[in-house]
């Protein structure tokens, strides 16, 4: 079906995790005339809804840690029903510093919840979101995909008007209430609101000439799924070592008779320097198991199986502004952070949630959903939350990457204090749970 030169209430650049979730969050909104918001999703990839049941694919799948708040939001949108059976609840988190005395434990029951968060394969989250979105689309027929395609150019009509001028011209000049988007296929679309959910190399961010600040941590994350001789018992571990922090996240069983089955399957995220990663990656699987056991300790017994190893460079990327003329950045297009506390996807999910709340209120009031005040409110809200999370992750990276005796002593005292100072622990748990 040809959609050339069509108008949509919202255009979403990117149909991945953030983009499909953004579309789902807006898909049931109806305007004052009773019609649903029309939404276009522009995505470079052709989605293939395939499911693999083989153990190897399941074992090597990349995973995400969902905060308690993120799981609640996915439940609200009708996504969690497709995920809950495959998600592994985190009931406890053990934090330790290798070679030093301090340890801290965060426990779900101490905070009145069944789980602090959940761990699940990334691909399953994407498929669940697309399934829920597809069901809404079949009912409302208001979601239109343009894929494989991408945004080549944007005509920022009305750009340069301040908020008062823009409001005054809304009725007299309808063209000032929208922007035009040209796709690489040649199609031309228009919209009141463009949402950039298109990742770290966001095309729409570049077209808006929004600068980014980028800090290279001089670290890489080595990621693999492993199994251990002891059951994880739904416990996650954050272990700080001389190589760098090791996160060991519990995974659900893959339900087979293979040696990777059972409640001993974990997702490993091991942060280290590029030079260390190069040496570690040269190791055979058996030698890697020994190196990991030495660094992580005996909390889960021996490492019995190692899946495919991948490494990813770690950088902190921040867009210098989160909004532009009739446009906002969502998820990784606005920020990419260190994985040390597992907050990246959850931070992007809260971008989606806040934008959806603002658009919902504007639609209910019959207001322009791309107006300056809405986008400015979004930017103010998200900047605060992002700053707090980045400060948390940056401070952990700095504190635990330094072996100076005063810092070692200070961080170990801090870890011990977490166990005994309730307000400190509650503040940390609240932020990591997504509230």
PASE-274625 format. One record per residue (C-alpha): residue number from 1; residue in one letter; x, y, z. Coordinates in Angstrom, 3 decimals. Layout:
BEGIN
+-----+-----+----------+----------+----------+
!   n ! res !     east !    north !       up !
+-----+-----+----------+----------+----------+
! NUM !   A !        X !        Y !        Z !
...
+-----+-----+----------+----------+----------+
This chain:
BEGIN
+-----+-----+----------+----------+----------+
!   n ! res !     east !    north !       up !
+-----+-----+----------+----------+----------+
!   1 !   X !    0.000 !    0.000 !    0.000 !
!   2 !   X !    1.426 !    3.416 !   -1.021 !
!   3 !   X !    1.578 !    6.081 !    1.672 !
!   4 !   X !    3.425 !    8.762 !   -0.301 !
!   5 !   X !    2.628 !   12.381 !    0.650 !
!   6 !   X !    0.507 !   11.297 !    3.591 !
!   7 !   X !    0.112 !   13.034 !    6.922 !
!   8 !   X !    0.559 !   11.195 !   10.220 !
!   9 !   X !    0.012 !   12.546 !   13.702 !
!  10 !   X !    3.304 !   10.946 !   14.792 !
!  11 !   X !    6.284 !    9.637 !   12.845 !
!  12 !   X !    8.681 !    7.347 !   14.707 !
!  13 !   X !   12.167 !    6.916 !   13.286 !
!  14 !   X !   13.272 !    3.410 !   14.273 !
!  15 !   X !   11.144 !    0.361 !   14.955 !
!  16 !   X !   13.396 !   -1.496 !   17.380 !
!  17 !   X !   12.850 !   -1.829 !   21.119 !
!  18 !   X !   12.334 !    1.888 !   21.811 !
!  19 !   X !   10.458 !    2.607 !   18.596 !
!  20 !   X !    7.997 !   -0.264 !   18.790 !
!  21 !   X !    7.393 !    0.467 !   22.483 !
!  22 !   X !    6.801 !    4.141 !   21.678 !
!  23 !   X !    4.277 !    3.201 !   18.988 !
!  24 !   X !    2.560 !    0.760 !   21.338 !
!  25 !   X !    2.321 !    3.418 !   24.063 !
!  26 !   X !    0.509 !    5.778 !   21.676 !
!  27 !   X !   -1.470 !    3.237 !   19.639 !
!  28 !   X !   -4.711 !    3.393 !   21.649 !
!  29 !   X !   -4.958 !    7.177 !   21.896 !
!  30 !   X !   -7.989 !    8.731 !   20.255 !
!  31 !   X !   -8.397 !   12.373 !   19.319 !
!  32 !   X !  -11.305 !   14.643 !   20.228 !
!  33 !   X !  -13.106 !   13.612 !   17.019 !
!  34 !   X !  -12.960 !    9.967 !   18.126 !
!  35 !   X !  -10.368 !    8.843 !   15.586 !
!  36 !   X !   -7.128 !    7.156 !   16.684 !
!  37 !   X !   -3.749 !    8.813 !   16.362 !
!  38 !   X !   -2.150 !    7.843 !   13.082 !
!  39 !   X !    1.414 !    6.629 !   13.540 !
!  40 !   X !    4.126 !    5.917 !   10.969 !
!  41 !   X !    7.163 !    3.805 !   11.864 !
!  42 !   X !   10.204 !    4.148 !    9.613 !
!  43 !   X !   12.599 !    1.226 !   10.069 !
!  44 !   X !   15.694 !    0.204 !    8.126 !
!  45 !   X !   15.310 !   -3.517 !    8.810 !
!  46 !   X !   12.700 !   -5.965 !    7.590 !
!  47 !   X !   11.432 !   -7.727 !   10.685 !
!  48 !   X !   11.241 !  -11.503 !   10.541 !
!  49 !   X !    9.015 !  -12.919 !   13.248 !
!  50 !   X !   10.898 !  -16.170 !   13.668 !
!  51 !   X !   11.359 !  -18.201 !   16.814 !
!  52 !   X !   14.210 !  -20.582 !   17.364 !
!  53 !   X !   13.809 !  -23.397 !   19.816 !
!  54 !   X !   17.321 !  -24.751 !   19.596 !
!  55 !   X !   19.364 !  -24.610 !   22.783 !
!  56 !   X !   22.359 !  -22.918 !   21.205 !
!  57 !   X !   20.338 !  -19.924 !   19.994 !
!  58 !   X !   18.673 !  -19.557 !   23.370 !
!  59 !   X !   21.919 !  -19.932 !   25.223 !
!  60 !   X !   23.762 !  -17.279 !   23.236 !
!  61 !   X !   20.948 !  -14.728 !   23.055 !
!  62 !   X !   21.757 !  -11.284 !   24.458 !
!  63 !   X !   19.752 !  -10.362 !   27.513 !
!  64 !   X !   18.427 !   -7.263 !   29.255 !
!  65 !   X !   17.853 !   -6.523 !   32.918 !
!  66 !   X !   14.370 !   -5.061 !   33.364 !
!  67 !   X !   13.752 !   -2.952 !   36.438 !
!  68 !   X !   10.638 !   -3.485 !   38.543 !
!  69 !   X !    9.200 !   -0.258 !   37.141 !
!  70 !   X !    9.910 !   -1.315 !   33.547 !
!  71 !   X !    8.112 !   -4.637 !   34.061 !
!  72 !   X !    5.107 !   -2.776 !   35.464 !
!  73 !   X !    4.984 !   -0.488 !   32.444 !
!  74 !   X !    5.203 !   -3.437 !   30.042 !
!  75 !   X !    2.334 !   -5.057 !   31.969 !
!  76 !   X !    0.288 !   -1.878 !   31.583 !
!  77 !   X !    0.796 !   -2.033 !   27.812 !
!  78 !   X !   -0.124 !   -5.727 !   27.552 !
!  79 !   X !    3.423 !   -6.894 !   26.791 !
!  80 !   X !    4.329 !   -8.610 !   30.046 !
!  81 !   X !    1.810 !  -11.399 !   29.518 !
!  82 !   X !    4.033 !  -12.634 !   26.661 !
!  83 !   X !    7.247 !  -12.319 !   28.701 !
!  84 !   X !    6.525 !  -13.390 !   32.261 !
!  85 !   X !    7.049 !  -17.104 !   31.680 !
!  86 !   X !   10.494 !  -16.507 !   30.159 !
!  87 !   X !   11.678 !  -13.789 !   32.555 !
!  88 !   X !   13.886 !  -14.707 !   35.496 !
!  89 !   X !   13.071 !  -12.705 !   38.619 !
!  90 !   X !   15.944 !  -11.151 !   40.569 !
!  91 !   X !   15.107 !  -11.628 !   44.228 !
!  92 !   X !   18.536 !  -10.699 !   45.618 !
!  93 !   X !   21.577 !   -8.733 !   44.495 !
!  94 !   X !   24.985 !   -9.436 !   46.035 !
!  95 !   X !   27.620 !   -6.692 !   45.678 !
!  96 !   X !   31.252 !   -7.402 !   46.583 !
!  97 !   X !   34.803 !   -6.165 !   46.036 !
!  98 !   X !   37.269 !   -8.964 !   45.243 !
!  99 !   X !   40.081 !   -9.242 !   47.748 !
! 100 !   X !   38.408 !   -6.924 !   50.267 !
! 101 !   X !   36.084 !   -7.384 !   53.196 !
! 102 !   X !   32.979 !   -5.450 !   52.177 !
! 103 !   X !   29.780 !   -7.015 !   50.888 !
! 104 !   X !   26.267 !   -5.714 !   50.493 !
! 105 !   X !   22.997 !   -7.467 !   49.713 !
! 106 !   X !   19.792 !   -6.028 !   48.334 !
! 107 !   X !   16.732 !   -8.239 !   48.919 !
! 108 !   X !   13.326 !   -7.894 !   47.289 !
! 109 !   X !   11.359 !   -8.920 !   50.376 !
! 110 !   X !   12.975 !   -6.087 !   52.376 !
! 111 !   X !   11.335 !   -3.648 !   49.982 !
! 112 !   X !    7.908 !   -5.246 !   49.794 !
! 113 !   X !    8.197 !   -6.650 !   46.262 !
! 114 !   X !    8.520 !  -10.118 !   44.771 !
! 115 !   X !   11.429 !   -9.112 !   42.541 !
! 116 !   X !   13.860 !   -6.221 !   42.276 !
! 117 !   X !   13.873 !   -6.746 !   38.528 !
! 118 !   X !   13.901 !   -9.384 !   35.818 !
! 119 !   X !   16.336 !  -10.779 !   33.261 !
! 120 !   X !   15.151 !  -11.830 !   29.828 !
! 121 !   X !   16.418 !  -12.369 !   26.303 !
! 122 !   X !   16.393 !   -9.130 !   24.338 !
! 123 !   X !   14.861 !  -10.769 !   21.268 !
! 124 !   X !   11.874 !  -11.968 !   23.309 !
! 125 !   X !   11.141 !   -8.419 !   24.480 !
! 126 !   X !   11.163 !   -7.177 !   20.902 !
! 127 !   X !    8.889 !   -9.977 !   19.701 !
! 128 !   X !    6.459 !   -9.432 !   22.583 !
! 129 !   X !    6.231 !   -5.715 !   21.872 !
! 130 !   X !    5.647 !   -6.323 !   18.170 !
! 131 !   X !    2.965 !   -8.898 !   18.984 !
! 132 !   X !    1.100 !   -6.483 !   21.256 !
! 133 !   X !    1.510 !   -3.697 !   18.687 !
! 134 !   X !    0.247 !   -5.932 !   15.902 !
! 135 !   X !   -2.898 !   -6.758 !   17.872 !
! 136 !   X !   -3.621 !   -3.066 !   18.452 !
! 137 !   X !   -2.952 !   -2.303 !   14.788 !
! 138 !   X !   -5.350 !   -5.012 !   13.633 !
! 139 !   X !   -8.058 !   -3.470 !   15.796 !
! 140 !   X !   -7.448 !    0.231 !   15.145 !
! 141 !   X !   -5.658 !    0.132 !   11.757 !
! 142 !   X !   -3.669 !    3.224 !   12.718 !
! 143 !   X !   -0.051 !    1.994 !   12.591 !
! 144 !   X !    1.780 !    2.110 !    9.258 !
! 145 !   X !    5.237 !    0.597 !    8.719 !
! 146 !   X !    7.711 !    1.925 !    6.175 !
! 147 !   X !   10.411 !   -0.717 !    6.032 !
! 148 !   X !   12.989 !   -1.311 !    4.894 !
! 149 !   X !   13.312 !    2.467 !    4.611 !
! 150 !   X !   14.934 !    5.386 !    6.418 !
! 151 !   X !   14.638 !    9.146 !    6.759 !
! 152 !   X !   16.809 !   11.004 !    4.254 !
! 153 !   X !   15.753 !   14.611 !    4.837 !
! 154 !   X !   13.520 !   16.758 !    7.028 !
! 155 !   X !   11.859 !   20.043 !    6.063 !
! 156 !   X !   11.528 !   21.938 !    9.353 !
! 157 !   X !    8.554 !   24.083 !    8.380 !
! 158 !   X !    7.919 !   26.904 !   10.854 !
! 159 !   X !   11.363 !   26.496 !   12.388 !
! 160 !   X !   12.632 !   29.630 !   14.052 !
! 161 !   X !    9.263 !   30.728 !   15.418 !
! 162 !   X !    9.224 !   31.118 !   19.162 !
! 163 !   X !    6.542 !   29.394 !   21.191 !
! 164 !   X !    4.111 !   32.345 !   21.158 !
! 165 !   X !    4.416 !   32.936 !   17.409 !
! 166 !   X !    4.037 !   29.222 !   16.735 !
! 167 !   X !    0.859 !   29.073 !   18.826 !
! 168 !   X !   -0.607 !   32.135 !   17.069 !
! 169 !   X !   -0.011 !   30.668 !   13.617 !
! 170 !   X !   -1.445 !   27.234 !   14.356 !
! 171 !   X !   -4.906 !   28.100 !   13.066 !
! 172 !   X !   -3.999 !   30.595 !   10.355 !
! 173 !   X !   -1.264 !   28.530 !    8.703 !
! 174 !   X !   -1.622 !   24.737 !    9.056 !
! 175 !   X !    1.775 !   24.167 !    7.404 !
! 176 !   X !    3.430 !   25.721 !   10.446 !
! 177 !   X !    2.017 !   22.947 !   12.618 !
! 178 !   X !    3.892 !   20.146 !   10.869 !
! 179 !   X !    7.197 !   19.087 !    9.385 !
! 180 !   X !    7.862 !   17.142 !    6.206 !
! 181 !   X !    9.951 !   13.983 !    6.129 !
! 182 !   X !   11.469 !   12.553 !    2.951 !
! 183 !   X !   12.351 !    8.874 !    2.982 !
! 184 !   X !   15.135 !    7.226 !    1.007 !
! 185 !   X !   12.437 !    5.469 !   -1.016 !
! 186 !   X !   11.243 !    8.870 !   -2.214 !
! 187 !   X !    8.046 !    8.911 !   -0.161 !
! 188 !   X !    7.223 !   12.203 !    1.514 !
! 189 !   X !    5.352 !   12.213 !    4.827 !
! 190 !   X !    4.282 !   15.010 !    7.125 !
! 191 !   X !    3.673 !   15.021 !   10.862 !
! 192 !   X !    3.037 !   17.129 !   13.933 !
! 193 !   X !    5.583 !   15.171 !   15.963 !
! 194 !   X !    8.727 !   13.296 !   14.984 !
! 195 !   X !   10.251 !   10.933 !   17.560 !
! 196 !   X !   13.835 !    9.776 !   17.112 !
! 197 !   X !   14.005 !    6.189 !   18.405 !
! 198 !   X !   16.754 !    5.286 !   15.974 !
! 199 !   X !   19.696 !    4.444 !   18.192 !
! 200 !   X !   23.156 !    5.713 !   18.961 !
! 201 !   X !   23.812 !    6.799 !   15.352 !
! 202 !   X !   20.385 !    8.481 !   15.081 !
! 203 !   X !   19.796 !    9.863 !   11.554 !
! 204 !   X !   17.179 !   12.364 !   12.751 !
! 205 !   X !   19.500 !   13.670 !   15.462 !
! 206 !   X !   22.125 !   14.289 !   12.784 !
! 207 !   X !   19.595 !   15.955 !   10.463 !
! 208 !   X !   18.650 !   18.300 !   13.317 !
! 209 !   X !   22.370 !   19.082 !   13.824 !
! 210 !   X !   22.121 !   18.145 !   17.489 !
! 211 !   X !   25.627 !   17.731 !   18.860 !
! 212 !   X !   26.610 !   14.933 !   21.221 !
! 213 !   X !   29.170 !   14.709 !   23.975 !
! 214 !   X !   31.037 !   11.432 !   24.047 !
! 215 !   X !   33.328 !   10.088 !   26.758 !
! 216 !   X !   35.297 !    6.937 !   26.031 !
! 217 !   X !   35.607 !    4.808 !   29.156 !
! 218 !   X !   38.595 !    2.993 !   27.619 !
! 219 !   X !   36.760 !   -0.185 !   28.532 !
! 220 !   X !   34.894 !   -2.946 !   26.746 !
! 221 !   X !   32.131 !   -5.230 !   27.955 !
! 222 !   X !   32.703 !   -8.908 !   27.375 !
! 223 !   X !   29.326 !  -10.601 !   27.151 !
! 224 !   X !   28.559 !  -14.317 !   27.231 !
! 225 !   X !   25.992 !  -16.665 !   28.668 !
! 226 !   X !   27.466 !  -19.240 !   31.043 !
! 227 !   X !   26.284 !  -22.059 !   33.260 !
! 228 !   X !   27.567 !  -22.963 !   36.701 !
! 229 !   X !   27.666 !  -25.993 !   38.965 !
! 230 !   X !   25.482 !  -24.279 !   41.584 !
! 231 !   X !   21.980 !  -22.934 !   41.044 !
! 232 !   X !   21.760 !  -19.139 !   41.002 !
! 233 !   X !   18.544 !  -19.174 !   43.057 !
! 234 !   X !   17.398 !  -15.964 !   41.316 !
! 235 !   X !   20.321 !  -14.020 !   42.724 !
! 236 !   X !   22.293 !  -11.455 !   40.718 !
! 237 !   X !   25.922 !  -10.625 !   41.462 !
! 238 !   X !   27.929 !   -7.441 !   40.972 !
! 239 !   X !   31.567 !   -8.312 !   41.672 !
! 240 !   X !   34.297 !   -5.685 !   41.410 !
! 241 !   X !   37.680 !   -7.068 !   40.390 !
! 242 !   X !   41.105 !   -5.803 !   39.287 !
! 243 !   X !   40.008 !   -6.450 !   35.684 !
! 244 !   X !   36.750 !   -4.549 !   36.144 !
! 245 !   X !   33.217 !   -5.208 !   37.392 !
! 246 !   X !   31.622 !   -8.583 !   36.727 !
! 247 !   X !   27.842 !   -8.789 !   36.558 !
! 248 !   X !   26.353 !  -12.271 !   36.713 !
! 249 !   X !   22.622 !  -12.178 !   36.038 !
! 250 !   X !   20.301 !  -15.160 !   36.565 !
! 251 !   X !   18.489 !  -16.600 !   33.546 !
! 252 !   X !   15.532 !  -18.898 !   33.176 !
! 253 !   X !   16.121 !  -22.517 !   32.269 !
! 254 !   X !   16.049 !  -23.323 !   28.559 !
! 255 !   X !   14.014 !  -26.445 !   29.363 !
! 256 !   X !   16.092 !  -29.102 !   27.699 !
! 257 !   X !   18.156 !  -32.081 !   28.732 !
! 258 !   X !   21.426 !  -30.374 !   27.778 !
! 259 !   X !   24.139 !  -29.417 !   30.260 !
! 260 !   X !   23.179 !  -25.751 !   29.911 !
! 261 !   X !   19.745 !  -26.397 !   31.426 !
! 262 !   X !   18.692 !  -25.879 !   35.009 !
! 263 !   X !   18.740 !  -22.865 !   37.285 !
! 264 !   X !   22.418 !  -22.350 !   36.699 !
! 265 !   X !   22.254 !  -20.392 !   33.451 !
! 266 !   X !   23.565 !  -16.833 !   33.807 !
! 267 !   X !   24.316 !  -13.838 !   31.654 !
! 268 !   X !   27.864 !  -12.561 !   32.143 !
! 269 !   X !   28.859 !   -8.932 !   31.593 !
! 270 !   X !   32.562 !   -8.511 !   32.346 !
! 271 !   X !   34.017 !   -5.017 !   32.012 !
! 272 !   X !   37.745 !   -4.716 !   31.273 !
! 273 !   X !   40.286 !   -2.738 !   29.259 !
! 274 !   X !   40.555 !   -3.450 !   25.515 !
! 275 !   X !   44.027 !   -4.938 !   26.093 !
! 276 !   X !   42.715 !   -7.297 !   28.769 !
! 277 !   X !   39.793 !   -8.266 !   26.553 !
! 278 !   X !   42.156 !   -9.102 !   23.713 !
! 279 !   X !   44.105 !  -11.476 !   25.948 !
! 280 !   X !   40.958 !  -12.993 !   27.483 !
! 281 !   X !   39.430 !  -13.595 !   24.054 !
! 282 !   X !   42.496 !  -15.567 !   22.986 !
! 283 !   X !   41.798 !  -18.123 !   25.710 !
! 284 !   X !   40.163 !  -21.444 !   24.975 !
! 285 !   X !   36.805 !  -22.056 !   26.604 !
! 286 !   X !   38.431 !  -24.151 !   29.337 !
! 287 !   X !   41.057 !  -21.490 !   30.066 !
! 288 !   X !   38.359 !  -18.809 !   30.031 !
! 289 !   X !   36.362 !  -20.754 !   32.619 !
! 290 !   X !   39.402 !  -20.815 !   34.902 !
! 291 !   X !   40.033 !  -17.073 !   34.469 !
! 292 !   X !   36.388 !  -16.272 !   35.176 !
! 293 !   X !   36.261 !  -18.520 !   38.237 !
! 294 !   X !   39.405 !  -16.864 !   39.594 !
! 295 !   X !   37.974 !  -13.363 !   39.130 !
! 296 !   X !   34.388 !  -14.051 !   40.155 !
! 297 !   X !   34.982 !  -16.463 !   43.021 !
! 298 !   X !   33.108 !  -19.553 !   44.144 !
! 299 !   X !   29.656 !  -18.029 !   44.686 !
! 300 !   X !   28.152 !  -20.231 !   41.961 !
! 301 !   X !   30.712 !  -23.010 !   41.964 !
! 302 !   X !   32.578 !  -24.019 !   38.844 !
! 303 !   X !   31.840 !  -22.525 !   35.425 !
! 304 !   X !   30.595 !  -25.543 !   33.499 !
! 305 !   X !   29.672 !  -24.066 !   30.122 !
! 306 !   X !   30.533 !  -20.902 !   28.159 !
! 307 !   X !   28.543 !  -19.620 !   25.227 !
! 308 !   X !   29.658 !  -17.326 !   22.430 !
! 309 !   X !   31.779 !  -14.409 !   23.651 !
! 310 !   X !   31.289 !  -10.890 !   22.274 !
! 311 !   X !   32.914 !   -7.595 !   23.233 !
! 312 !   X !   31.504 !   -4.091 !   22.925 !
! 313 !   X !   33.300 !   -0.770 !   23.464 !
! 314 !   X !   31.867 !    1.301 !   26.313 !
! 315 !   X !   31.196 !    5.004 !   25.880 !
! 316 !   X !   29.005 !    7.593 !   27.507 !
! 317 !   X !   27.067 !    9.431 !   24.827 !
! 318 !   X !   24.695 !   12.305 !   25.568 !
! 319 !   X !   22.784 !   14.464 !   23.125 !
! 320 !   X !   23.265 !   18.124 !   24.004 !
! 321 !   X !   19.519 !   18.606 !   23.718 !
! 322 !   X !   16.645 !   16.144 !   23.864 !
! 323 !   X !   14.176 !   18.102 !   21.749 !
! 324 !   X !   14.078 !   20.229 !   18.623 !
! 325 !   X !   11.417 !   21.801 !   16.428 !
! 326 !   X !    8.545 !   19.262 !   16.560 !
! 327 !   X !   10.998 !   16.504 !   17.382 !
! 328 !   X !   12.275 !   14.643 !   20.459 !
! 329 !   X !   14.954 !   12.019 !   20.999 !
! 330 !   X !   14.085 !    8.792 !   22.814 !
! 331 !   X !   16.327 !    6.015 !   24.150 !
! 332 !   X !   19.814 !    5.465 !   22.748 !
! 333 !   X !   19.500 !    8.346 !   20.317 !
! 334 !   X !   19.570 !   10.620 !   23.385 !
! 335 !   X !   21.891 !    8.686 !   25.703 !
! 336 !   X !   24.090 !    5.616 !   25.820 !
! 337 !   X !   25.471 !    4.759 !   29.264 !
! 338 !   X !   27.806 !    2.316 !   30.987 !
! 339 !   X !   26.173 !   -1.085 !   31.683 !
! 340 !   X !   27.545 !   -1.330 !   35.235 !
! 341 !   X !   24.133 !   -1.020 !   36.920 !
! 342 !   X !   22.029 !   -2.446 !   34.071 !
! 343 !   X !   20.096 !    0.804 !   33.612 !
! 344 !   X !   20.413 !    1.541 !   29.880 !
! 345 !   X !   17.199 !    0.031 !   28.508 !
! 346 !   X !   15.244 !    1.046 !   31.597 !
! 347 !   X !   16.305 !    4.666 !   31.170 !
! 348 !   X !   15.096 !    4.588 !   27.572 !
! 349 !   X !   11.836 !    2.963 !   28.610 !
! 350 !   X !   11.191 !    5.877 !   30.981 !
! 351 !   X !   11.774 !    8.232 !   28.029 !
! 352 !   X !    8.952 !    6.418 !   26.265 !
! 353 !   X !    6.711 !    6.499 !   29.321 !
! 354 !   X !    7.131 !   10.234 !   29.914 !
! 355 !   X !    6.593 !   11.129 !   26.260 !
! 356 !   X !    3.477 !    8.944 !   26.140 !
! 357 !   X !    2.072 !   10.648 !   29.254 !
! 358 !   X !    2.637 !   14.125 !   27.784 !
! 359 !   X !    1.095 !   13.208 !   24.422 !
! 360 !   X !   -1.865 !   11.514 !   26.142 !
! 361 !   X !   -2.660 !   14.683 !   28.103 !
! 362 !   X !   -2.285 !   16.864 !   25.013 !
! 363 !   X !   -4.551 !   14.638 !   22.904 !
! 364 !   X !   -7.215 !   14.575 !   25.642 !
! 365 !   X !   -7.154 !   18.377 !   25.748 !
! 366 !   X !   -7.221 !   18.725 !   21.964 !
! 367 !   X !   -3.798 !   20.399 !   21.979 !
! 368 !   X !   -0.999 !   20.341 !   19.428 !
! 369 !   X !    1.163 !   17.323 !   20.316 !
! 370 !   X !    4.266 !   18.837 !   18.729 !
! 371 !   X !    4.096 !   22.182 !   20.490 !
! 372 !   X !    7.119 !   23.768 !   22.134 !
! 373 !   X !    5.880 !   23.527 !   25.739 !
! 374 !   X !    5.269 !   19.766 !   25.515 !
! 375 !   X !    8.714 !   19.069 !   24.119 !
! 376 !   X !   10.336 !   21.391 !   26.641 !
! 377 !   X !    8.566 !   19.566 !   29.488 !
! 378 !   X !    9.857 !   16.281 !   28.104 !
! 379 !   X !   13.410 !   17.584 !   27.964 !
! 380 !   X !   13.317 !   18.930 !   31.531 !
! 381 !   X !   11.943 !   15.673 !   32.925 !
! 382 !   X !   14.322 !   13.381 !   31.101 !
! 383 !   X !   17.432 !   15.456 !   31.697 !
! 384 !   X !   16.994 !   15.176 !   35.468 !
! 385 !   X !   16.474 !   11.399 !   35.471 !
! 386 !   X !   19.309 !   10.792 !   33.041 !
! 387 !   X !   21.695 !   12.957 !   35.052 !
! 388 !   X !   20.953 !   10.978 !   38.214 !
! 389 !   X !   21.487 !    7.602 !   36.532 !
! 390 !   X !   24.661 !    8.745 !   34.767 !
! 391 !   X !   26.039 !   10.091 !   38.054 !
! 392 !   X !   25.330 !    6.719 !   39.656 !
! 393 !   X !   26.999 !    4.674 !   36.914 !
! 394 !   X !   29.926 !    7.069 !   36.494 !
! 395 !   X !   30.646 !    7.125 !   40.212 !
! 396 !   X !   30.639 !    3.318 !   40.351 !
! 397 !   X !   32.990 !    3.087 !   37.362 !
! 398 !   X !   35.378 !    5.637 !   38.863 !
! 399 !   X !   35.234 !    4.337 !   42.410 !
! 400 !   X !   35.777 !    0.668 !   41.627 !
! 401 !   X !   38.307 !    1.158 !   38.839 !
! 402 !   X !   40.807 !    2.767 !   41.187 !
! 403 !   X !   43.096 !    0.832 !   43.529 !
! 404 !   X !   44.368 !    3.799 !   45.539 !
! 405 !   X !   44.215 !    2.720 !   49.219 !
! 406 !   X !   42.003 !    5.624 !   50.401 !
! 407 !   X !   39.439 !    4.888 !   47.665 !
! 408 !   X !   39.536 !    1.148 !   48.336 !
! 409 !   X !   38.901 !    1.792 !   52.023 !
! 410 !   X !   36.168 !    4.317 !   51.295 !
! 411 !   X !   34.255 !    2.126 !   48.873 !
! 412 !   X !   34.390 !   -0.855 !   51.222 !
! 413 !   X !   33.080 !    1.270 !   54.063 !
! 414 !   X !   30.343 !    2.426 !   51.698 !
! 415 !   X !   29.403 !   -1.124 !   50.766 !
! 416 !   X !   29.178 !   -2.107 !   54.409 !
! 417 !   X !   27.109 !    1.001 !   55.144 !
! 418 !   X !   24.537 !   -0.130 !   52.570 !
! 419 !   X !   23.686 !   -3.040 !   54.846 !
! 420 !   X !   23.069 !   -0.872 !   57.902 !
! 421 !   X !   21.870 !    2.549 !   56.732 !
! 422 !   X !   18.285 !    2.065 !   55.540 !
! 423 !   X !   17.808 !    5.465 !   53.820 !
! 424 !   X !   20.977 !    4.915 !   51.756 !
! 425 !   X !   19.911 !    1.432 !   50.714 !
! 426 !   X !   16.336 !    2.526 !   50.006 !
! 427 !   X !   17.497 !    5.371 !   47.768 !
! 428 !   X !   19.732 !    3.029 !   45.767 !
! 429 !   X !   17.049 !    0.351 !   45.445 !
! 430 !   X !   14.403 !    2.896 !   44.434 !
! 431 !   X !   16.566 !    4.263 !   41.623 !
! 432 !   X !   17.629 !    0.844 !   40.328 !
! 433 !   X !   14.011 !   -0.365 !   40.444 !
! 434 !   X !   13.086 !    2.520 !   38.162 !
! 435 !   X !   11.211 !    4.802 !   40.552 !
+-----+-----+----------+----------+----------+
